[in-house]
Amino acid sequence: MPTYTYQCENCGIRFDQYQKFTEEPLLICPECSEAALRKVYQPVGIVFKGKGFYATDNRSPSGQSYNADKEDSEKKEKDSETKSEVKTTEKSEKSNKSES
């Protein structure tokens, strides 16, 4: 059963009440017996932050986001370019040494 918070606009008392969804909201204040009770709406107690909580999120079949996939592929491209530059440099250094 959910817990609802009520506050009396007449006397200012504030209290929590367990109620079923099907029950009518309380209207009469238990302290001053006036019909001045109002429900107090409070922030939700749970907040989901981050990626991958909902099926409607835009994500790749592997579970990674599109941006993460794009960043990974860009990083792999840069790594392969760096490796090929190192190999080319090593080859040219070897050929220079053999010529000397």
N, C-alpha and C positions, 0 to 999 in steps of 0.2 A: 504494500500500500504506500502511496506517495505521502509525503509530509508537506503540508501547506503552511505558510507563515501568514498570520493575520495581524492587522493593526487596527485599533479603534481610532477613528478620527475625532471622537468626542473626548475620551480620557487619555488616549495615547498608549494604552497597554499594547504590548506586542507578545504574541505567543505562537507556538507551533501546534498543528493539529493533524493527526493521522486520519486520512479519509480515503474512501474508495473513489474510483473515478466516477461511479454512478451516483454518488451522494451529492446533494445540493450544497453549494457553498454556505458557510455560516454567515448570518446577518446580524444577530443579536450579540452584543458584547457581554461576556460573563461577569464583568466588573460593574459597569454602569447600567446595564440592561437597556441600552439604547441601540437602535438599528443603524449603527455607524461603522460596522466592520468592513474592511476591504482587504483583499488578498495582496500580499507584498510579493512582487516578482523579483527573484534574485538570479544572479548569473549562474550559468550551468557549471556543475562541479567537475566536469571532465572536458578536456579540450585535446583534440588530436592535432598534432603538428608534425610536419615532415612529409615524406613521399610515401606513396603506396598504401594508403589506408582504405581507399575506396576502389571498387571495380571500374568506376567511371573516370578515374584518373587517366591522363594520357601517358601511357608508358609502353615500352617495347615488350614483346613476348618474354624476354629474358628477365623482366622485372626492373630493368634499369630505365631511367628516364631518357627521353630523346637527347637532351642536352648532355647527359653523361656519356651516351654512346658517341655523340659527335665529338666531345672533348677527347674521349679515348682514341677515336680514329685519327684525330689531328695529332695527338701525342705520338701514336705509332708511326705516322708519316714522318714527323720530325725526327724520331729516333732512327728510322731507316735511312733518312737523308744524312744524318750525322754519321752513321755507321759507314755508309758508302763514301762519304768524304774522307773518313779516317782510312779506309782501305785504299782509296786513290792516293792519298798522301803517303801512306806506307809504301805503296808500289813505286811511286816516283822517287822516294828516298832511296829505296833499294836499287833502282836502276841508276841513280846518280852515283851511289857507292861503287857499283860494279864497273861503271865507266871510268872511275878514277884510278 
